[in-house]
Amino acid sequence: MSAAEAAALEHIVKVAQIYVASTTSVLVWDWLVCLPQEWRYIWKADWTAIKVLYLMVRYYTFVVLVVTDVWFFADWSEASCAKNLRVLPGIAVVIDVCVELVLALRVYALYGRSTRILMFLGVMMAGFTGVMIAVPIMAFDYTRLPSWPGPCLVTGKPSAAGPKFIIAFYASPMAVDFTLTALTLWRGLRVKRHGSASGLMNVFIKDGLFYFVAISSLNLINVIFFVQPNVLIESINAPMSIQLSTVLSCRLILNLRAIRDRAPTVNKFSNTLGRWVADFQPEPSTDHHNASIALSSRSAHTERATTVSVPKSNDPISSTNADTDSYPTKYGYGW
């Protein structure tokens, strides 16, 4: 490595260290800002799959960041870097899987816990997890520094799956996010087409679209960095993608739980019924062959709620009573 290349590498390392420190500050700031909501909607709530996923995404990420700081700021020997190269991406995969599970459970709940949707999501998540595990094993390498000790920087290498298989580490989340966003939009638009508009459904669509645009844009930037010729900056955006996905995933959960608590006090105009009705939220359908979305207003301070079934065909709209005490288990794992 020439003197010019060594100077360029030293500059890139300093930029990467500042970048990681800055993005870590954003993550900590978001956690502090959301603490009041987190205490109300997460810590005081019953234990559900969503609560477990939220705590994993929020607090396990801090463990990943500690390891990331060690990778970027500690002085590694070349032998130690080569030996422990896959530890960081390996533990980061858990965050990626948990974040995608949050989105998948949103879709599962939105489709009334449909068995077909569950099977599709299960196969997709299994494939996604397999790719995320295979890429670090097959395609990750470390950057050769002009002198050691120094930071342990991840880069890509040719593998049996292709010369740029490392791109799949960022392209796979993009594909999963696109699929889940498309399913959310499809279901949301079908509900709106039947004349029922709710705050919760709007949150599902708005947050889902914002998450998809933000995360997919960042993953696209990661892909671009990995196909450009300068190998020294290939992985510079990787920590930011983990942190931003964590922030947005936690906000998705908090926003849904906030609108759920406000739902009983909000009325929406139903074009189908031609009158004002209580705001609603999805509940599971009991008929998966002719499924509809059961939508209900819910209050933590009331024992009963009125549900309105929004049919997928021209079936008449019916009104029933639902026991909201069983809401966390009945509807989508405690949204």
VEXDREN-2710 file (C-alpha; in Angstrom, 1 decimal):
% VEXDREN-2710
k/r/px/py/pz
1/MET/0.0/0.0/0.0
2/SER/1.4/3.4/-1.1
3/ALA/1.7/6.4/1.2
4/ALA/-1.2/8.1/-0.6
5/GLU/-3.4/5.0/-0.1
6/ALA/-2.4/4.8/3.6
7/ALA/-3.3/8.5/4.1
8/ALA/-6.6/7.9/2.3
9/LEU/-7.4/4.9/4.5
10/GLU/-6.5/6.8/7.7
11/HIS/-8.9/9.7/6.6
12/ILE/-11.7/7.2/5.9
13/VAL/-11.2/5.5/9.3
14/LYS/-11.6/8.9/11.0
15/VAL/-14.7/9.7/9.0
16/ALA/-16.2/6.3/9.8
17/GLN/-15.5/6.8/13.5
18/ILE/-17.2/10.2/13.6
19/TYR/-20.1/8.8/11.6
20/VAL/-20.7/6.0/14.0
21/ALA/-20.5/8.3/17.0
22/SER/-23.0/10.7/15.4
23/THR/-25.6/8.0/14.5
24/THR/-25.2/6.5/17.9
25/SER/-26.1/9.8/19.4
26/VAL/-29.3/9.9/17.3
27/LEU/-30.3/6.5/18.6
28/VAL/-29.7/7.4/22.3
29/TRP/-31.6/10.7/21.8
30/ASP/-34.6/8.9/20.3
31/TRP/-34.6/6.4/23.2
32/LEU/-34.7/9.2/25.7
33/VAL/-37.4/11.1/23.9
34/CYS/-39.6/8.0/23.7
35/LEU/-39.1/6.9/27.3
36/PRO/-42.5/8.3/28.5
37/GLN/-44.4/6.5/25.8
38/GLU/-42.4/3.4/26.3
39/TRP/-43.2/3.3/30.0
40/ARG/-46.9/3.8/29.2
41/TYR/-47.4/1.5/26.2
42/ILE/-44.7/-1.1/26.7
43/TRP/-43.5/-1.6/30.3
44/LYS/-46.9/-1.3/31.8
45/ALA/-48.5/-3.5/29.2
46/ASP/-49.0/-7.3/29.4
47/TRP/-46.3/-9.5/28.0
48/THR/-47.0/-10.3/24.3
49/ALA/-44.8/-11.2/21.3
50/ILE/-44.8/-7.5/20.2
51/LYS/-43.6/-6.4/23.7
52/VAL/-40.7/-8.9/23.5
53/LEU/-39.8/-7.8/20.0
54/TYR/-39.9/-4.2/21.0
55/LEU/-37.5/-4.8/23.9
56/MET/-35.2/-6.8/21.8
57/VAL/-35.1/-4.2/19.0
58/ARG/-34.7/-1.3/21.4
59/TYR/-32.2/-2.7/24.0
60/TYR/-30.4/-5.4/22.1
61/THR/-29.4/-2.7/19.7
62/PHE/-27.4/-1.0/22.4
63/VAL/-25.4/-4.3/22.8
64/VAL/-24.8/-4.3/19.1
65/LEU/-23.7/-0.6/19.2
66/VAL/-21.2/-1.4/22.0
67/VAL/-19.7/-4.1/19.8
68/THR/-19.7/-1.8/16.8
69/ASP/-17.8/0.9/18.8
70/VAL/-15.2/-1.8/19.7
71/TRP/-14.9/-2.7/16.0
72/PHE/-14.4/0.9/14.9
73/PHE/-12.5/2.4/17.8
74/ALA/-10.4/-0.3/19.3
75/ASP/-6.9/-1.3/18.2
76/TRP/-7.1/-4.7/16.7
77/SER/-4.3/-6.9/15.5
78/GLU/-4.7/-8.4/12.1
79/ALA/-5.0/-11.9/13.5
80/SER/-7.7/-10.9/15.9
81/CYS/-9.6/-9.0/13.3
82/ALA/-9.6/-12.0/10.9
83/LYS/-10.6/-14.4/13.7
84/ASN/-13.5/-12.3/15.0
85/LEU/-14.6/-10.8/11.7
86/ARG/-18.1/-12.3/11.6
87/VAL/-19.1/-11.6/15.2
88/LEU/-20.4/-8.1/14.6
89/PRO/-22.5/-9.0/11.5
90/GLY/-23.6/-12.2/13.2
91/ILE/-25.2/-10.4/16.2
92/ALA/-26.5/-7.6/13.9
93/VAL/-28.6/-10.2/12.0
94/VAL/-30.7/-10.7/15.2
95/ILE/-31.7/-7.1/15.0
96/ASP/-32.6/-7.3/11.3
97/VAL/-34.8/-10.4/11.9
98/CYS/-36.6/-8.8/14.9
99/VAL/-37.3/-5.7/12.9
100/GLU/-38.7/-7.6/10.0
101/LEU/-40.8/-9.7/12.4
102/VAL/-42.4/-6.6/13.7
103/LEU/-43.5/-5.6/10.2
104/ALA/-44.6/-9.2/9.4
105/LEU/-46.8/-9.4/12.6
106/ARG/-48.4/-6.0/11.6
107/VAL/-49.4/-7.5/8.2
108/TYR/-50.5/-10.8/9.9
109/ALA/-52.8/-8.8/12.3
110/LEU/-54.0/-6.6/9.5
111/TYR/-55.2/-9.6/7.5
112/GLY/-57.2/-11.0/10.4
113/ARG/-54.6/-13.7/11.3
114/SER/-55.1/-15.4/8.0
115/THR/-53.5/-18.9/7.8
116/ARG/-52.4/-18.3/4.2
117/ILE/-50.8/-15.0/5.1
118/LEU/-49.1/-16.7/8.0
119/MET/-47.7/-19.5/5.8
120/PHE/-46.5/-17.0/3.2
121/LEU/-44.8/-14.8/5.8
122/GLY/-43.2/-17.8/7.5
123/VAL/-41.6/-19.0/4.2
124/MET/-40.5/-15.4/3.4
125/MET/-38.9/-14.9/6.8
126/ALA/-37.2/-18.3/6.7
127/GLY/-35.6/-17.4/3.4
128/PHE/-34.7/-13.9/4.6
129/THR/-33.0/-15.3/7.7
130/GLY/-31.1/-17.9/5.7
131/VAL/-29.7/-15.2/3.4
132/MET/-28.7/-13.0/6.3
133/ILE/-26.9/-15.8/7.9
134/ALA/-25.2/-17.1/4.7
135/VAL/-23.8/-13.7/3.6
136/PRO/-21.5/-13.1/6.6
137/ILE/-20.2/-16.7/6.4
138/MET/-19.5/-16.7/2.7
139/ALA/-18.9/-13.1/1.6
140/PHE/-17.5/-11.0/4.5
141/ASP/-13.8/-10.1/4.7
142/TYR/-11.7/-7.5/6.6
143/THR/-9.9/-4.4/5.2
144/ARG/-6.2/-4.8/5.1
145/LEU/-4.7/-1.8/6.9
146/PRO/-1.3/-0.4/6.0
147/SER/-0.2/-1.0/9.6
148/TRP/-1.7/-2.8/12.6
149/PRO/-3.1/-2.5/15.3
150/GLY/-6.1/-0.6/14.0
151/PRO/-9.9/-0.8/13.5
152/CYS/-11.5/-3.9/12.2
153/LEU/-13.4/-2.8/9.1
154/VAL/-15.7/-5.2/7.2
155/THR/-15.6/-5.5/3.4
156/GLY/-16.7/-8.0/0.8
157/LYS/-15.0/-10.8/-1.0
158/PRO/-16.0/-13.1/-3.9
159/SER/-17.8/-16.3/-2.9
160/ALA/-19.4/-19.4/-4.4
161/ALA/-22.6/-17.5/-4.6
162/GLY/-21.1/-14.7/-6.7
163/PRO/-18.5/-11.9/-6.7
164/LYS/-20.8/-9.4/-4.9
165/PHE/-22.9/-11.7/-2.8
166/ILE/-22.4/-9.3/0.1
167/ILE/-25.0/-7.0/-1.6
168/ALA/-27.7/-9.6/-0.6
169/PHE/-27.1/-8.5/3.0
170/TYR/-28.8/-5.2/2.1
171/ALA/-30.9/-6.2/-0.9
172/SER/-32.8/-8.9/1.1
173/PRO/-34.3/-6.4/3.7
174/MET/-35.3/-4.2/0.8
175/ALA/-37.2/-7.1/-0.9
176/VAL/-38.9/-8.1/2.4
177/ASP/-39.8/-4.5/3.2
178/PHE/-41.3/-4.0/-0.3
179/THR/-43.4/-7.1/0.0
180/LEU/-44.7/-6.2/3.5
181/THR/-45.4/-2.6/2.4
182/ALA/-47.3/-3.8/-0.7
183/LEU/-49.5/-6.2/1.4
184/THR/-50.2/-3.3/3.9
185/LEU/-51.2/-1.0/1.1
186/TRP/-53.4/-3.6/-0.6
187/ARG/-55.3/-4.3/2.6
188/GLY/-55.6/-0.7/3.6
189/LEU/-56.9/0.4/0.2
190/ARG/-59.5/-2.4/0.2
191/VAL/-60.8/-1.2/3.6
192/LYS/-60.9/2.4/2.4
193/ARG/-62.7/1.4/-0.8
194/HIS/-65.6/0.0/1.4
195/GLY/-66.0/3.5/2.9
196/SER/-64.4/2.9/6.3
197/ALA/-61.6/5.2/7.2
198/SER/-59.9/5.0/10.6
199/GLY/-57.1/6.6/12.4
200/LEU/-55.5/3.2/13.1
201/MET/-55.6/2.2/9.4
202/ASN/-54.1/5.5/8.4
203/VAL/-51.3/4.9/10.9
204/PHE/-50.7/1.5/9.4
205/ILE/-50.4/2.9/5.9
206/LYS/-48.6/6.1/6.8
207/ASP/-46.0/4.6/9.1
208/GLY/-45.5/1.6/6.8
209/LEU/-44.8/3.8/3.8
210/PHE/-42.5/6.1/5.7
211/TYR/-40.6/3.1/7.1
212/PHE/-40.3/1.5/3.7
213/VAL/-39.0/4.7/2.0
214/ALA/-36.5/5.5/4.7
215/ILE/-35.1/2.0/5.2
216/SER/-35.1/1.1/1.5
217/SER/-33.3/4.4/0.7
218/LEU/-30.6/3.6/3.2
219/ASN/-30.3/0.0/2.0
220/LEU/-30.1/1.2/-1.6
221/ILE/-27.2/3.5/-0.5
222/ASN/-25.5/0.5/1.1
223/VAL/-25.9/-1.4/-2.2
224/ILE/-24.5/1.5/-4.2
225/PHE/-21.5/1.8/-1.8
226/PHE/-20.8/-2.0/-2.2
227/VAL/-20.8/-1.8/-6.1
228/GLN/-18.6/1.3/-6.3
229/PRO/-14.9/0.7/-6.8
230/ASN/-13.5/2.1/-3.5
231/VAL/-13.5/-0.9/-1.2
232/LEU/-12.4/1.2/1.8
233/ILE/-15.9/2.8/2.1
234/GLU/-18.1/-0.2/1.3
235/SER/-19.4/-0.7/4.8
236/ILE/-19.4/2.8/6.1
237/ASN/-23.2/3.1/6.2
238/ALA/-23.9/-0.3/7.8
239/PRO/-24.2/1.0/11.4
240/MET/-26.6/3.7/10.3
241/SER/-28.9/1.1/8.7
242/ILE/-29.1/-0.8/11.9
243/GLN/-29.8/2.3/14.0
244/LEU/-32.4/3.8/11.8
245/SER/-34.3/0.6/11.4
246/THR/-34.4/0.3/15.2
247/VAL/-35.7/3.8/15.7
248/LEU/-38.4/3.4/13.0
249/SER/-39.5/0.0/14.2
250/CYS/-40.0/1.1/17.8
251/ARG/-41.9/4.2/16.6
252/LEU/-44.2/1.9/14.6
253/ILE/-45.2/0.0/17.7
254/LEU/-45.5/3.1/19.9
255/ASN/-47.6/5.0/17.3
256/LEU/-50.0/2.0/16.9
257/ARG/-50.5/1.7/20.6
258/ALA/-51.0/5.4/21.0
259/ILE/-53.8/5.6/18.4
260/ARG/-55.4/2.5/19.9
261/ASP/-55.8/4.3/23.2
262/ARG/-57.2/7.4/21.5
263/ALA/-59.6/5.4/19.2
264/PRO/-62.7/5.4/21.6
265/THR/-62.9/9.2/21.5
266/VAL/-62.6/9.6/17.7
267/ASN/-65.5/9.4/15.2
268/LYS/-65.1/8.8/11.5
269/PHE/-67.7/9.2/8.7
270/SER/-68.6/5.9/7.0
271/ASN/-69.6/6.3/3.4
272/THR/-71.0/2.8/3.4
273/LEU/-73.3/3.4/6.3
274/GLY/-73.9/7.1/5.5
275/ARG/-73.4/8.2/9.1
276/TRP/-70.7/8.9/11.7
277/VAL/-69.4/5.8/13.4
278/ALA/-66.8/5.1/16.1
279/ASP/-63.2/4.9/15.0
280/PHE/-62.0/1.3/14.6
281/GLN/-59.2/-1.1/14.6
282/PRO/-58.7/-4.6/13.0
283/GLU/-59.7/-7.8/14.8
284/PRO/-59.4/-11.3/13.5
285/SER/-61.9/-12.9/11.2
286/THR/-63.4/-16.2/12.0
287/ASP/-64.1/-17.1/8.4
288/HIS/-60.9/-17.4/6.4
289/HIS/-62.7/-18.5/3.2
290/ASN/-64.8/-15.3/3.0
291/ALA/-62.7/-13.2/5.4
292/SER/-63.5/-9.7/6.4
293/ILE/-61.7/-7.3/8.7
294/ALA/-63.6/-6.8/12.0
295/LEU/-63.0/-3.3/13.2
296/SER/-63.7/-2.1/16.7
297/SER/-63.3/0.9/18.9
298/ARG/-61.5/0.0/22.1
299/SER/-60.9/1.6/25.5
300/ALA/-58.9/0.3/28.4
301/HIS/-61.5/1.8/30.7
302/THR/-64.5/0.0/29.2
303/GLU/-65.6/-3.6/29.3
304/ARG/-67.4/-3.8/25.9
305/ALA/-66.7/-2.4/22.4
306/THR/-68.8/-2.2/19.3
307/THR/-67.3/-3.9/16.3
308/VAL/-68.2/-3.3/12.7
309/SER/-67.4/-6.0/10.1
310/VAL/-66.2/-4.6/6.8
311/PRO/-66.9/-7.2/4.2
312/LYS/-64.6/-8.0/1.3
313/SER/-67.6/-8.6/-1.0
314/ASN/-71.2/-7.2/-1.0
315/ASP/-72.2/-8.9/2.2
316/PRO/-74.2/-6.6/4.6
317/ILE/-72.3/-4.9/7.3
318/SER/-73.0/-6.3/10.7
319/SER/-72.5/-5.0/14.2
320/THR/-71.5/-7.2/17.1
321/ASN/-70.1/-6.9/20.6
322/ALA/-66.5/-7.9/21.4
323/ASP/-64.9/-8.6/24.7
324/THR/-61.9/-6.3/24.8
325/ASP/-60.3/-8.1/27.8
326/SER/-59.1/-10.8/25.4
327/TYR/-57.9/-8.2/22.8
328/PRO/-54.1/-8.8/23.2
329/THR/-54.5/-12.5/22.3
330/LYS/-57.3/-12.1/19.9
331/TYR/-55.7/-9.4/17.7
332/GLY/-52.3/-9.6/16.3
333/TYR/-50.1/-10.4/19.4
334/GLY/-51.0/-7.3/21.4
335/TRP/-50.7/-4.4/19.1
END
